[in-house]
Amino acid sequence: MWYLGRILVLFQVHVIHEWAWAGTPTEGAAWLRLQRLADTWHRILLIPVTGGVVVGMMHGLLEIFEQIKQSLSSQREGIDFMGAIFPTIKAIQAAITLGTGCSLGPEGPSVDIGKSCAIGCAEMMENNRERRIALIAAGSAAGIASGFNAAVAGCFFAIETVLRPLRAENSPPFTTAMIILASVISSTVSNVLLGEKAAFIVPTYELKSAAELPLYLILGMLCGVVSVVFKQLVVWFTKTFDLIRKKFGLPAVVCPALGGLGAGLIALRYPGILYWGFTNVDEILHTGKSASAPGIWLLAQLAAAKVVATALCKGSGLVGGLYAPSLMIGAAVGAVFGGSAAQLINSAIPGNTAVAHPQAYALVGMAATLASVCSVPLTSVLLLFELTKDYRILLPLMGAVGLAIWVPSVLSHSSDKEMFEATSPRHGYSSLLPPADRSETDGRRPDADDVELAILEDDYYGSNSEEMLLDELKVSRAMTKHFIKVTPTVTIKEATLLMHDKQQGCVLVVDNEDFLEGIVTVGDIRRKGFESSEDANSTGGNSPVLDVNSSLVTSCLTRGFQYHGNERGLVTCFPDTDLSTAKQLMEVKGIKQLPVVKRGAGRRNDGRRKVLGLLHYESIGRCLREELERWKAIYQREFPAASS
């Protein structure tokens, strides 16, 4: 099931691409580059613009469905079929974006579809956190494994983008089993349905000598710098389009159309930036081996143009991922670096052949850029190793990837918060947080989509993953130990004064041994009709009021609740109860405070337990907000690219 996501997206892209670019050979960009501009300019310019207009119109459709979903959210029971509409529309948007040649990639939408199917399966089966994480991880692994026929890389992709960010590395064995099986099955089915043809033809790798290793380390740092510039451009274009739309009051259709127009204008000079599968990567990997392949200088220009075009498309609201563009940018940067290094060294030392061909550096540059942009170092290393099947690539590959990951952490630490806010998804978000607090973590426009490979973003901050987060958090994190505790001999007046002085809405009543007897809230006192003696005198004795000065707190004490005609005990929770369960208890019973009691010794003391704290309903939202902030800090420190 998971691999169907990628097959569906690729099939849609193929159909739209064949229709939009009918008459263009499979070489695509290479063929366009050799034609007269007067014969092709109208197609290069108008097709991406048309794609942007259609995608923008579908953004408006998504906003309508968003409003419908919010209106139905309070009535929703069981499986959320409405939630399936969003990934479906996004898949169609991605197919239109890529089919019309805009500069993005298909892997992100493919993984989104697999992830959405996994969440749907989790809801139909036992919907616990472990199974939900396992299914999401399996879906993401299958999406990558089927795309590159790289089952091992798919497994590590799931670990890096799902299990590790969700702190689920120690998940049950069935999680690992599901990830492995999903990768193997998706690769196998992809081979059967799509054929065994590789995504791109990998040239033979060569390492002339160990003296080349420093060059690969320099290449890794260069790729890291390129990735930082790339991510900053994505943020800048996102904010610019937001500003334009808000300032001029433009409809949702305009920004993606402008993105398509910008991509078309760049493609007039550099048609290689258009999405054409992996044919453009193939062409770069065979630089110097064919007459039509671009030279080093043209590759340098193409790399810069691809960075700008991809950031422009992503920031404008066009739908797609950054995986494929990262591979192309990395290949171009690596080929330029390798070719330039060979020319410099050969000119300094005539007759020297100690530097490999540019293709070798292009391969390493692909992995280094992918790792730096998408924060998947292990996946990148294993992907290139599986594609080349050459052990000699491991040392330069690991060195370059390591430095490519390190550079952004040094250069972009201060801007990670802006990147996170500019790329957080919104569709399907149903939050416990109040609107003022939610705006801090949800500052993106409604028609935006998540950045590829950042599985945590789309799901971790969505309604399903909010439940996952609450499943993980414990009551001890949100409860307060500052509560009012009184004995049954205290009067209503004394309890009321204590609540007023301490600014509390309830008191907990305990016996002489400090065991919990019950709870009294301000609402309980009012419902019982208690008033002060002065208020009672002012009524002239015409209404039956109770005097707070003489009545004990036990007269309005809540000791339990009725269930099917039977008396049940007071609703409480334990410090190790998850916040999801506590939240459901409070919502079902319609209460705003929940006593937290100590585990153990309940039977020996007739079910009575000692109170440890008090959980307020609003504190659950505060705890969730703090956890979101903690994850921001983690992104800034460990996953800077995943939040971009």
C-alpha positions as CSV (number, residue, x, y, z in Angstrom):
1,M,0.0,0.0,0.0
2,W,2.8,2.5,0.9
3,Y,4.6,2.2,-2.4
4,L,1.3,3.1,-4.2
5,G,1.9,6.7,-3.1
6,R,5.0,7.1,-5.3
7,I,3.5,5.1,-8.2
8,L,0.4,7.3,-8.1
9,V,2.4,10.5,-8.1
10,L,4.7,9.4,-10.8
11,F,1.9,8.2,-13.0
12,Q,0.1,11.5,-12.7
13,V,3.3,13.4,-13.4
14,H,3.9,11.3,-16.5
15,V,0.4,11.8,-17.9
16,I,0.5,15.6,-17.3
17,H,4.1,15.9,-18.5
18,E,3.3,14.0,-21.7
19,W,0.3,16.2,-22.4
20,A,1.9,19.5,-21.5
21,W,5.2,19.0,-23.3
22,A,3.9,16.9,-26.2
23,G,6.5,16.7,-29.0
24,T,9.5,17.2,-26.8
25,P,11.9,14.3,-26.8
26,T,12.8,12.5,-23.6
27,E,16.1,14.4,-23.4
28,G,14.0,17.3,-22.3
29,A,16.2,20.2,-21.2
30,A,19.2,19.1,-23.3
31,W,17.0,19.2,-26.4
32,L,15.5,22.5,-25.5
33,R,18.9,24.0,-24.9
34,L,19.9,23.2,-28.5
35,Q,16.8,24.7,-30.1
36,R,16.2,28.2,-31.3
37,L,14.7,30.3,-28.5
38,A,12.2,31.8,-31.0
39,D,10.7,28.4,-31.5
40,T,10.4,27.3,-27.9
41,W,10.0,30.4,-25.7
42,H,6.2,30.4,-25.6
43,R,6.1,26.8,-24.3
44,I,9.0,27.3,-21.8
45,L,7.3,30.4,-20.4
46,L,3.5,29.5,-20.5
47,I,3.5,25.9,-19.4
48,P,5.0,26.5,-15.9
49,V,2.7,29.6,-15.5
50,T,-0.4,27.5,-16.4
51,G,0.7,24.9,-13.8
52,G,1.1,27.6,-11.2
53,V,-2.4,29.0,-11.9
54,V,-4.0,25.5,-11.5
55,V,-2.1,24.8,-8.3
56,G,-3.1,28.2,-6.9
57,M,-6.8,27.5,-7.7
58,M,-6.5,24.2,-5.8
59,H,-5.0,26.1,-2.8
60,G,-8.4,27.9,-2.6
61,L,-10.1,24.6,-2.7
62,L,-8.0,23.4,0.2
63,E,-9.0,26.4,2.2
64,I,-12.7,25.6,1.7
65,F,-12.1,22.0,2.8
66,E,-10.2,23.3,5.8
67,Q,-13.2,25.3,6.9
68,I,-15.5,22.3,6.4
69,K,-13.2,20.1,8.4
70,Q,-13.0,22.6,11.3
71,S,-16.8,22.8,11.3
72,L,-17.1,19.0,11.5
73,S,-14.2,18.5,13.9
74,S,-16.5,18.7,17.0
75,Q,-18.8,16.1,15.5
76,R,-16.1,13.7,14.3
77,E,-16.2,10.2,15.5
78,G,-14.1,7.2,14.3
79,I,-12.0,7.5,11.2
80,D,-11.4,10.9,9.8
81,F,-12.2,10.4,6.1
82,M,-12.1,14.2,5.6
83,G,-8.4,14.1,6.4
84,A,-7.7,12.0,3.4
85,I,-8.8,14.8,1.1
86,F,-5.8,17.0,1.9
87,P,-3.0,14.5,0.9
88,T,-5.0,13.6,-2.2
89,I,-5.3,17.2,-3.4
90,K,-1.7,17.8,-2.5
91,A,-0.7,14.8,-4.7
92,I,-2.6,16.3,-7.6
93,Q,-1.0,19.7,-7.0
94,A,2.4,18.0,-6.9
95,A,1.7,16.2,-10.2
96,I,0.6,19.4,-11.9
97,T,3.6,21.3,-10.5
98,L,6.1,18.7,-11.7
99,G,4.2,17.8,-14.9
100,T,4.5,21.4,-16.0
101,G,8.2,21.5,-15.3
102,C,8.4,23.6,-12.2
103,S,11.6,23.2,-10.3
104,L,10.7,20.8,-7.4
105,G,10.7,17.0,-6.8
106,P,8.2,14.2,-6.3
107,E,9.6,12.4,-3.2
108,G,8.0,14.6,-0.6
109,P,4.4,14.1,-1.9
110,S,5.1,10.4,-2.4
111,V,6.1,10.1,1.3
112,D,3.1,12.2,2.3
113,I,0.7,9.8,0.7
114,G,2.3,6.8,2.2
115,K,2.3,8.5,5.6
116,S,-1.4,9.4,5.3
117,C,-2.3,5.8,4.4
118,A,-0.3,4.7,7.4
119,I,-2.2,7.1,9.7
120,G,-5.5,5.8,8.3
121,C,-4.5,2.2,9.0
122,A,-3.5,3.1,12.5
123,E,-7.0,4.6,13.1
124,M,-8.7,1.5,11.8
125,M,-6.6,-0.7,13.9
126,E,-5.6,-0.4,17.5
127,N,-4.7,3.3,17.6
128,N,-1.8,3.4,20.0
129,R,1.4,5.5,19.7
130,E,3.8,2.6,19.0
131,R,1.7,1.3,16.1
132,R,1.1,4.7,14.7
133,I,4.8,5.5,14.7
134,A,5.6,2.1,13.2
135,L,3.2,2.6,10.3
136,I,4.3,6.2,9.6
137,A,8.0,5.1,9.6
138,A,7.2,2.1,7.3
139,G,5.3,4.4,4.9
140,S,8.2,6.9,4.7
141,A,10.8,4.1,4.2
142,A,8.7,2.6,1.4
143,G,8.5,5.9,-0.4
144,I,12.2,6.3,-0.6
145,A,13.1,2.6,-1.2
146,S,10.7,2.4,-4.2
147,G,12.0,5.7,-5.6
148,F,15.7,4.6,-5.9
149,N,15.5,0.9,-5.5
150,A,17.5,1.4,-2.3
151,A,15.9,-0.6,0.4
152,V,18.7,-0.1,3.0
153,A,18.6,3.7,2.5
154,G,14.8,3.6,2.9
155,C,15.2,1.9,6.3
156,F,17.7,4.5,7.5
157,F,15.6,7.3,6.1
158,A,12.7,6.2,8.4
159,I,15.0,6.1,11.4
160,E,16.4,9.6,10.7
161,T,13.2,11.3,9.9
162,V,10.6,9.5,12.0
163,L,12.0,7.4,14.8
164,R,14.9,9.6,15.9
165,P,13.0,12.9,16.0
166,L,10.1,11.3,17.9
167,R,12.6,9.7,20.3
168,A,11.3,6.2,19.3
169,E,14.6,4.5,18.6
170,N,13.8,2.0,21.3
171,S,10.5,1.2,19.8
172,P,9.2,-2.4,19.9
173,P,10.8,-4.9,17.5
174,F,7.8,-5.0,15.2
175,T,8.5,-1.4,14.3
176,T,11.9,-2.4,12.8
177,A,10.3,-5.4,11.2
178,M,7.6,-3.3,9.5
179,I,10.2,-0.7,8.2
180,I,12.3,-3.5,6.7
181,L,9.4,-5.3,5.1
182,A,7.9,-2.1,3.8
183,S,11.3,-1.2,2.1
184,V,11.7,-4.6,0.6
185,I,8.2,-4.9,-0.6
186,S,8.1,-1.4,-2.1
187,S,11.3,-1.9,-3.9
188,T,10.1,-5.2,-5.3
189,V,6.7,-4.0,-6.4
190,S,8.3,-0.9,-7.9
191,N,10.6,-3.1,-10.0
192,V,7.7,-5.2,-11.1
193,L,5.4,-2.3,-12.0
194,L,7.9,0.3,-13.2
195,G,10.7,-1.9,-14.3
196,E,14.2,-2.3,-13.0
197,K,15.6,0.8,-14.8
198,A,17.5,3.0,-12.3
199,A,16.3,6.5,-11.5
200,F,19.6,7.7,-13.2
201,I,22.6,6.0,-14.7
202,V,25.4,6.0,-12.2
203,P,28.9,6.3,-13.7
204,T,31.7,4.1,-12.5
205,Y,33.3,5.7,-9.4
206,E,37.1,6.1,-9.2
207,L,39.4,7.2,-6.4
208,K,42.8,7.9,-7.9
209,S,44.7,8.1,-4.6
210,A,44.3,9.0,-0.9
211,A,45.6,12.4,-1.7
212,E,42.2,13.2,-3.2
213,L,40.5,13.0,0.2
214,P,41.2,16.6,1.2
215,L,39.5,17.7,-2.0
216,Y,36.4,15.8,-1.0
217,L,36.4,17.4,2.4
218,I,36.5,20.9,0.8
219,L,33.7,19.8,-1.5
220,G,31.7,18.8,1.6
221,M,32.1,22.3,3.1
222,L,31.2,23.9,-0.2
223,C,28.0,21.8,-0.4
224,G,27.2,22.9,3.2
225,V,27.5,26.5,2.3
226,V,25.3,26.0,-0.8
227,S,22.7,24.4,1.3
228,V,22.6,27.3,3.7
229,V,22.2,29.8,0.9
230,F,19.5,27.5,-0.6
231,K,17.5,27.3,2.7
232,Q,17.8,31.1,3.3
233,L,16.4,31.7,-0.2
234,V,13.5,29.4,0.5
235,V,12.7,31.5,3.7
236,W,13.2,34.8,1.9
237,F,10.9,33.9,-1.0
238,T,8.3,32.5,1.4
239,K,8.2,35.8,3.4
240,T,8.3,37.9,0.2
241,F,5.3,36.1,-1.3
242,D,3.5,36.4,2.0
243,L,4.2,40.1,2.1
244,I,3.1,40.6,-1.5
245,R,-0.1,38.7,-0.9
246,K,-1.0,40.6,2.3
247,K,0.0,44.0,1.1
248,F,-2.0,43.9,-2.2
249,G,-4.7,41.5,-1.0
250,L,-4.0,39.0,-3.8
251,P,-6.0,35.8,-4.1
252,A,-4.3,32.4,-3.4
253,V,-4.0,31.7,-7.2
254,V,-1.6,34.6,-7.8
255,C,1.5,33.5,-5.9
256,P,1.9,30.0,-7.4
257,A,1.4,31.6,-10.8
258,L,4.1,34.1,-10.1
259,G,6.4,31.2,-9.1
260,G,5.6,29.4,-12.3
261,L,6.3,32.6,-14.3
262,G,9.7,33.1,-12.5
263,A,10.7,29.5,-13.2
264,G,9.7,29.9,-16.9
265,L,11.8,33.1,-17.2
266,I,14.8,31.4,-15.7
267,A,14.3,28.4,-18.0
268,L,14.4,30.6,-21.0
269,R,18.2,30.9,-20.4
270,Y,18.7,27.7,-18.4
271,P,16.1,25.0,-19.5
272,G,18.0,22.5,-17.3
273,I,16.2,23.9,-14.2
274,L,12.9,22.4,-15.4
275,Y,11.7,19.2,-13.8
276,W,12.3,16.3,-16.3
277,G,12.7,13.4,-14.0
278,F,16.3,12.6,-13.4
279,T,17.4,13.2,-17.0
280,N,19.1,16.4,-16.0
281,V,21.0,14.6,-13.3
282,D,22.0,12.0,-15.8
283,E,23.3,14.7,-18.1
284,I,25.5,16.2,-15.3
285,L,26.8,12.8,-14.3
286,H,28.1,12.3,-17.9
287,T,29.7,15.7,-18.2
288,G,32.5,15.6,-20.8
289,K,31.4,12.2,-22.2
290,S,28.9,13.5,-24.8
291,A,28.8,16.5,-27.1
292,S,25.5,17.8,-25.7
293,A,26.6,17.6,-22.0
294,P,27.1,21.0,-20.4
295,G,30.6,22.3,-19.7
296,I,32.0,23.3,-16.3
297,W,31.1,27.0,-16.7
298,L,27.6,26.3,-17.8
299,L,27.2,23.8,-14.9
300,A,28.2,26.6,-12.5
301,Q,25.5,28.9,-13.9
302,L,23.0,26.0,-13.9
303,A,23.6,25.2,-10.3
304,A,23.0,28.8,-9.3
305,A,19.9,29.0,-11.5
306,K,18.5,25.8,-10.0
307,V,19.0,27.1,-6.5
308,V,17.1,30.3,-7.2
309,A,14.4,28.6,-9.3
310,T,13.7,25.9,-6.7
311,A,13.6,28.4,-3.8
312,L,11.3,30.6,-5.9
313,C,8.9,27.7,-6.7
314,K,8.9,26.5,-3.1
315,G,8.3,29.9,-1.6
316,S,5.5,30.8,-4.0
317,G,3.4,27.8,-2.8
318,L,3.9,25.4,-5.7
319,V,3.8,21.8,-4.3
320,G,6.8,19.5,-4.4
321,G,9.8,18.4,-2.5
322,L,13.5,19.3,-2.3
323,Y,15.0,15.8,-2.6
324,A,15.3,15.7,-6.4
325,P,16.5,19.4,-6.7
326,S,19.1,18.8,-4.0
327,L,20.5,15.8,-5.9
328,M,20.8,17.9,-9.1
329,I,22.3,20.9,-7.3
330,G,24.8,18.7,-5.6
331,A,25.7,16.9,-8.8
332,A,26.3,20.3,-10.5
333,V,28.3,21.7,-7.6
334,G,30.4,18.5,-7.4
335,A,31.1,18.4,-11.1
336,V,32.1,22.1,-11.2
337,F,34.4,21.6,-8.2
338,G,36.0,18.4,-9.6
339,G,36.5,19.9,-13.0
340,S,38.0,23.1,-11.6
341,A,40.3,21.2,-9.2
342,A,41.6,19.0,-12.0
343,Q,42.3,22.0,-14.2
344,L,44.2,23.8,-11.4
345,I,46.2,20.8,-10.3
346,N,47.0,19.7,-13.8
347,S,48.1,23.2,-14.8
348,A,50.3,23.4,-11.7
349,I,51.7,19.9,-12.1
350,P,51.8,19.0,-15.8
351,G,51.2,15.4,-16.6
352,N,49.5,14.8,-13.2
353,T,46.6,12.4,-13.2
354,A,46.0,12.3,-9.4
355,V,42.5,13.8,-9.7
356,A,39.5,11.8,-10.7
357,H,37.0,12.8,-13.4
358,P,34.3,15.4,-12.4
359,Q,31.7,12.6,-12.3
360,A,33.2,11.2,-9.2
361,Y,32.9,14.5,-7.4
362,A,29.4,14.9,-8.8
363,L,28.3,11.7,-7.0
364,V,29.8,12.8,-3.7
365,G,28.3,16.3,-4.1
366,M,24.9,14.8,-4.6
367,A,25.0,13.0,-1.3
368,A,26.6,15.9,0.6
369,T,24.0,18.4,-0.6
370,L,21.1,16.1,0.0
371,A,22.4,15.4,3.6
372,S,22.8,19.1,4.3
373,V,19.5,20.3,2.9
374,C,17.3,17.5,4.2
375,S,19.2,16.4,7.4
376,V,19.6,12.8,6.4
377,P,23.3,12.0,6.5
378,L,23.0,8.2,7.0
379,T,20.4,8.0,4.2
380,S,22.6,10.0,1.8
381,V,25.7,7.8,2.4
382,L,23.8,4.6,2.1
383,L,21.9,5.8,-0.9
384,L,25.0,6.6,-2.9
385,F,26.7,3.4,-1.7
386,E,23.7,1.3,-2.9
387,L,23.7,3.1,-6.2
388,T,27.4,2.8,-6.9
389,K,28.0,-0.6,-5.1
390,D,31.6,0.6,-4.7
391,Y,33.4,0.4,-1.3
392,R,35.9,3.0,-2.4
393,I,33.3,5.8,-2.3
394,L,32.7,5.3,1.4
395,L,35.6,7.3,2.9
396,P,35.3,10.4,0.7
397,L,31.5,10.2,0.9
398,M,31.4,10.0,4.7
399,G,33.9,12.8,5.1
400,A,32.1,15.1,2.7
401,V,28.7,14.4,4.2
402,G,30.0,14.9,7.7
403,L,31.3,18.4,6.9
404,A,28.3,19.3,4.8
405,I,26.1,18.6,7.9
406,W,28.4,20.5,10.2
407,V,28.6,23.7,8.1
408,P,24.9,24.7,8.4
409,S,24.9,24.1,12.2
410,V,27.7,26.8,12.4
411,L,26.4,29.3,9.8
412,S,22.6,29.1,10.2
413,H,22.1,28.6,13.9
414,S,20.7,32.1,14.5
415,S,18.2,31.8,11.6
416,D,16.8,28.3,12.4
417,K,13.8,29.7,14.3
418,E,12.8,31.8,11.2
419,M,13.1,28.8,9.0
420,F,11.0,26.7,11.3
421,E,8.2,29.3,11.4
422,A,8.4,29.9,7.7
423,T,7.9,26.2,6.8
424,S,5.6,24.8,9.5
425,P,2.5,23.2,7.8
426,R,-1.0,24.1,8.7
427,H,-3.5,22.0,6.8
428,G,-5.3,19.6,9.1
429,Y,-4.0,21.3,12.3
430,S,-6.4,21.0,15.2
431,S,-4.7,22.3,18.3
432,L,-5.2,22.3,22.1
433,L,-3.4,25.6,22.3
434,P,-5.3,28.9,22.3
435,P,-5.1,31.0,19.1
436,A,-2.5,33.5,20.6
437,D,-0.2,30.7,21.5
438,R,-0.8,28.7,18.4
439,S,0.3,31.6,16.2
440,E,3.8,31.2,17.6
441,T,4.2,27.7,16.1
442,D,1.9,28.1,13.1
443,G,3.0,31.2,11.3
444,R,2.7,29.9,7.8
445,R,0.0,30.7,5.2
446,P,-2.8,28.1,4.7
447,D,-1.8,27.2,1.2
448,A,1.8,26.2,2.2
449,D,3.1,22.7,2.2
450,D,5.7,20.9,4.1
451,V,9.3,20.6,3.0
452,E,10.3,17.2,1.7
453,L,11.7,14.7,4.0
454,A,10.8,16.6,7.1
455,I,8.2,14.0,8.2
456,L,8.2,15.3,11.7
457,E,6.9,18.7,10.7
458,D,3.8,17.7,8.8
459,D,2.7,15.0,11.3
460,Y,4.3,16.1,14.5
461,Y,2.4,19.4,14.5
462,G,-0.8,18.0,13.0
463,S,-3.8,16.8,14.9
464,N,-2.7,13.1,14.8
465,S,0.7,13.9,16.1
466,E,-0.6,16.2,18.8
467,E,-2.2,13.1,20.2
468,M,1.1,11.3,19.9
469,L,2.8,14.1,21.8
470,L,0.1,14.0,24.5
471,D,0.5,10.2,24.7
472,E,4.2,10.7,25.4
473,L,3.9,13.5,28.0
474,K,3.0,12.6,31.6
475,V,0.8,14.3,34.1
476,S,3.8,15.0,36.3
477,R,5.0,17.4,33.6
478,A,1.8,19.5,33.8
479,M,0.5,19.2,37.3
480,T,1.1,21.7,40.0
481,K,2.1,21.1,43.6
482,H,0.8,24.5,44.7
483,F,-2.8,23.6,45.7
484,I,-5.1,24.2,48.7
485,K,-5.5,21.3,51.0
486,V,-8.0,21.5,53.9
487,T,-9.6,19.1,56.5
488,P,-13.3,18.2,56.6
489,T,-13.8,20.5,59.7
490,V,-13.1,23.7,57.7
491,T,-16.1,25.9,57.0
492,I,-17.2,27.1,53.6
493,K,-16.2,30.7,54.5
494,E,-12.7,29.6,55.4
495,A,-12.3,27.6,52.2
496,T,-13.7,30.5,50.1
497,L,-11.2,32.9,51.7
498,L,-8.3,30.5,51.0
499,M,-9.3,30.2,47.4
500,H,-9.6,33.9,47.1
501,D,-6.2,34.6,48.7
502,K,-4.4,31.8,46.8
503,Q,-6.2,32.6,43.5
504,Q,-7.4,29.0,43.2
505,G,-10.6,27.7,41.9
506,C,-10.9,24.7,44.2
507,V,-9.7,23.1,47.4
508,L,-8.8,19.4,48.0
509,V,-10.3,17.9,51.2
510,V,-8.1,15.4,53.0
511,D,-8.6,13.5,56.3
512,N,-6.3,13.4,59.3
513,E,-4.0,10.9,57.5
514,D,-3.7,13.1,54.5
515,F,-5.8,10.8,52.3
516,L,-8.0,12.5,49.7
517,E,-11.7,12.7,50.6
518,G,-12.9,14.9,47.7
519,I,-12.8,18.2,46.0
520,V,-14.7,21.4,46.3
521,T,-14.8,24.1,43.6
522,V,-16.2,27.6,43.5
523,G,-18.9,26.3,41.2
524,D,-19.9,23.6,43.8
525,I,-20.3,26.3,46.4
526,R,-22.5,28.5,44.2
527,R,-24.6,25.6,43.0
528,K,-25.3,24.6,46.7
529,G,-26.7,28.1,47.3
530,F,-24.2,29.2,50.0
531,E,-24.0,32.9,50.9
532,S,-22.4,34.8,53.6
533,S,-24.4,35.8,56.8
534,E,-24.5,39.4,55.7
535,D,-26.0,38.4,52.4
536,A,-28.5,36.1,54.1
537,N,-29.6,39.0,56.4
538,S,-30.0,41.3,53.4
539,T,-32.6,39.0,51.9
540,G,-34.8,39.3,55.0
541,G,-35.1,35.6,55.4
542,N,-37.4,35.4,52.4
543,S,-35.2,32.9,50.5
544,P,-33.7,29.7,51.8
545,V,-30.0,30.4,51.8
546,L,-27.2,28.5,53.5
547,D,-24.7,30.3,55.8
548,V,-21.1,29.9,54.8
549,N,-20.0,30.9,58.3
550,S,-21.5,27.8,59.9
551,S,-21.6,25.2,57.2
552,L,-18.7,22.8,56.8
553,V,-16.9,22.3,53.5
554,T,-18.1,18.6,53.5
555,S,-21.6,19.9,52.8
556,C,-20.7,20.6,49.1
557,L,-17.9,18.0,48.8
558,T,-17.7,16.0,45.5
559,R,-16.7,12.5,46.5
560,G,-17.5,10.7,43.3
561,F,-20.0,10.3,40.5
562,Q,-22.9,8.2,39.4
563,Y,-22.4,5.6,36.7
564,H,-25.3,3.4,35.5
565,G,-26.9,4.0,38.9
566,N,-23.8,3.0,40.9
567,E,-21.7,5.3,43.0
568,R,-18.1,5.5,41.7
569,G,-15.1,7.1,43.3
570,L,-13.6,10.5,42.7
571,V,-12.0,10.9,39.3
572,T,-8.3,11.1,39.8
573,C,-5.1,10.3,37.9
574,F,-1.5,9.3,38.7
575,P,1.7,11.2,38.0
576,D,2.7,8.7,35.3
577,T,-0.7,8.9,33.5
578,D,-0.3,10.2,30.0
579,L,-1.8,13.6,29.3
580,S,-3.9,12.3,26.5
581,T,-5.8,10.0,29.0
582,A,-6.1,12.8,31.6
583,K,-7.4,15.2,28.9
584,Q,-10.0,12.7,27.8
585,L,-11.1,12.1,31.4
586,M,-11.6,15.8,32.0
587,E,-13.5,16.4,28.8
588,V,-15.8,13.4,29.3
589,K,-16.6,14.5,32.9
590,G,-16.7,18.2,32.1
591,I,-14.2,19.1,34.8
592,K,-11.3,21.6,34.8
593,Q,-9.3,20.2,37.7
594,L,-8.1,16.6,38.3
595,P,-6.5,15.5,41.5
596,V,-3.2,13.7,41.1
597,V,-2.8,10.9,43.7
598,K,-0.1,8.4,44.7
599,R,0.0,4.9,43.3
600,G,-0.1,1.9,45.5
601,A,-1.7,1.0,48.9
602,G,-5.2,1.8,47.5
603,R,-6.7,-1.5,48.6
604,R,-5.1,-1.5,52.1
605,N,-6.7,1.9,52.7
606,D,-10.2,1.2,51.4
607,G,-9.3,2.8,48.0
608,R,-8.1,6.1,49.6
609,R,-4.9,7.6,48.2
610,K,-2.7,10.4,49.2
611,V,-2.8,13.5,47.0
612,L,0.4,14.7,45.2
613,G,-0.8,17.5,43.1
614,L,-3.5,19.0,40.9
615,L,-3.9,19.0,37.1
616,H,-5.6,22.0,35.6
617,Y,-7.0,21.6,32.1
618,E,-5.3,24.8,30.8
619,S,-2.0,23.5,32.0
620,I,-2.1,20.8,29.4
621,G,-2.0,23.4,26.7
622,R,0.9,25.2,28.5
623,C,2.8,21.9,28.7
624,L,2.2,21.2,25.1
625,R,3.4,24.6,24.1
626,E,6.6,24.1,26.2
627,E,7.2,20.8,24.5
628,L,6.9,22.5,21.1
629,E,9.4,25.1,22.1
630,R,11.7,22.3,23.2
631,W,11.4,20.7,19.8
632,K,12.3,24.0,18.2
633,A,15.5,24.0,20.2
634,I,16.2,20.4,19.1
635,Y,15.7,21.4,15.5
636,Q,18.1,24.3,15.9
637,R,20.8,22.1,17.4
638,E,20.4,18.7,15.7
639,F,18.0,19.0,12.7
640,P,18.5,22.5,11.2
641,A,17.6,21.5,7.7
642,A,14.5,19.4,8.7
643,S,12.8,22.6,9.9
644,S,13.5,24.4,6.6
